[in-house]
Amino acid sequence: MNRRLLHIAAWIGSLISIVLLTAIPSGCGIYKLNDATVPDSIKTIKINFIENRASYVNPQLSPRLTDRLRQKIIGQTRLTQTNGQADWEINATISQYAFSTAAISGQQVATNRLTVGINLIVSDLKANKTDRYDISRSFDFRSNLSFTQAENALFDEMLRTLTDEIFNRIFSKW
């Protein structure tokens, strides 16, 4: 009797698998991976160097952010990176890199904040369309840290957060 139940269970499992596979739409029109939406007609992308035009320049931020963004886009989409003519072209500028006070406790600074602002331009050269986005992220740190110490402590978080934000603006439109 147990063998018969196992046979029936295997048959039902196979039937469910077939139904689920036939119910999944065939990827016509839009490609989606990790919430990255890319139209089928878009095959190549050109990611230009992210320029730093902020009044205060962290010399490591532009090259490392550019590299991280390129890695993320190539690793999480089917797009091919090119330095020539591309279907999409990405231009970005670091427009703000500023320190400010975030919180005061007992008439003393308790928390400081580093704010990074980026202007992003996404050009769809096939559709002759350009989208512009302003991205701004703040990173709080303890007031007992110098600005240099804070930059060093926050650097990996800044790269990760800013890369994710740029990626989401390009591919998820949020």
C-alpha positions in Angstrom: 0.0 0.0 0.0 2.8 2.4 0.8 4.3 1.9 -2.6 1.1 2.8 -4.3 0.8 6.0 -2.2 4.4 7.0 -3.1 3.6 6.4 -6.8 0.5 8.6 -6.6 2.3 11.3 -4.7 5.1 11.3 -7.4 2.5 11.5 -10.2 0.7 14.4 -8.5 4.0 16.2 -7.9 4.9 15.8 -11.6 1.5 17.1 -12.7 1.8 20.2 -10.5 5.3 20.9 -11.9 4.0 20.7 -15.5 1.0 23.0 -14.7 3.3 25.5 -13.0 5.9 25.5 -15.9 3.2 26.0 -18.5 1.7 28.9 -16.5 4.9 30.9 -16.4 4.9 33.5 -19.2 7.5 33.3 -21.8 9.7 36.4 -21.5 8.3 38.5 -24.3 8.8 42.3 -24.2 10.6 42.9 -20.9 13.5 41.1 -19.2 13.4 41.1 -15.4 16.0 39.8 -13.0 16.4 40.9 -9.4 13.8 43.6 -9.9 15.8 45.0 -12.9 13.5 45.7 -15.8 15.2 45.9 -19.2 13.3 46.0 -22.5 14.2 43.2 -24.9 15.4 45.7 -27.4 18.2 47.0 -25.1 21.4 45.0 -25.4 24.3 47.4 -24.5 25.0 50.0 -21.9 27.7 52.6 -21.6 28.5 53.6 -18.0 30.6 56.8 -18.0 32.9 57.7 -15.2 31.0 59.4 -12.4 32.5 62.9 -12.0 32.9 64.6 -8.7 31.9 68.2 -8.8 31.1 68.6 -5.1 32.7 71.5 -3.2 34.5 68.9 -1.1 36.0 66.0 -3.0 36.7 62.6 -1.6 39.2 61.4 -4.2 38.2 57.7 -3.8 34.5 58.1 -4.2 34.2 58.7 -8.0 36.4 55.8 -9.2 35.1 53.3 -6.7 31.5 54.2 -7.2 31.9 54.0 -11.0 33.5 50.6 -10.7 30.8 49.3 -8.2 28.0 50.5 -10.5 29.5 48.8 -13.5 30.0 45.6 -11.6 26.4 45.6 -10.3 24.8 46.4 -13.7 26.8 43.7 -15.6 26.4 41.2 -12.8 22.6 41.7 -12.3 21.4 42.3 -15.9 21.9 40.7 -19.2 23.3 44.0 -20.7 26.8 44.1 -22.3 29.0 47.0 -21.3 30.6 49.0 -24.2 32.7 52.1 -24.5 31.3 52.9 -27.9 27.8 53.4 -29.2 25.3 51.9 -26.8 21.5 51.4 -26.4 21.6 53.1 -23.0 24.2 55.6 -21.7 24.6 56.4 -18.0 26.1 59.7 -16.8 26.3 60.8 -13.2 27.9 63.6 -11.2 28.5 63.8 -7.5 27.1 67.2 -6.8 27.1 67.3 -3.0 29.4 65.9 -0.4 28.8 67.8 2.8 29.1 67.5 6.6 26.5 68.9 9.0 25.1 68.5 12.5 22.3 65.9 12.8 21.5 66.0 16.5 22.3 68.0 19.6 22.2 66.6 23.2 22.8 68.8 26.2 23.9 71.7 24.1 26.6 69.6 22.5 26.7 67.9 19.1 25.8 64.3 19.5 25.5 63.2 15.9 27.0 64.5 12.6 25.8 63.7 9.1 27.5 63.2 5.8 25.2 63.9 2.8 26.1 62.7 -0.7 24.1 64.0 -3.6 24.2 62.6 -7.2 22.8 63.9 -10.4 22.0 60.9 -12.7 21.2 61.0 -16.4 19.9 57.9 -18.2 19.8 58.2 -22.0 17.9 55.7 -24.0 19.5 56.3 -27.3 17.2 53.9 -29.2 14.1 55.7 -28.0 15.8 59.2 -28.1 14.7 59.7 -24.5 16.5 61.0 -21.4 15.6 60.7 -17.8 17.2 62.7 -15.0 17.2 61.9 -11.3 18.5 63.6 -8.2 19.7 61.1 -5.5 20.6 62.2 -2.0 21.6 59.9 0.9 22.7 60.9 4.4 25.0 58.9 6.6 25.0 59.7 10.4 28.1 59.2 12.6 29.0 59.9 16.2 30.3 63.4 16.9 33.5 62.1 18.6 34.7 61.0 15.1 36.7 63.4 12.9 35.4 63.8 9.4 38.3 61.7 8.1 37.5 58.9 10.6 33.8 59.1 9.6 34.5 58.9 5.9 36.7 55.8 6.5 34.1 54.2 8.7 31.2 55.0 6.3 32.9 54.4 3.0 31.7 50.8 2.3 28.2 51.7 3.4 28.2 54.8 1.1 29.4 52.7 -1.9 26.8 50.0 -1.3 23.9 52.4 -0.6 24.6 54.8 -3.5 25.2 52.0 -6.0 21.9 50.3 -5.0 20.1 53.7 -5.2 21.5 54.4 -8.7 20.8 50.9 -9.9 17.2 51.1 -8.6 16.6 54.4 -10.3 17.8 53.1 -13.6 16.2 49.7 -13.6 13.3 49.7 -11.2 12.2 53.4 -11.6 12.1 53.9 -7.8 
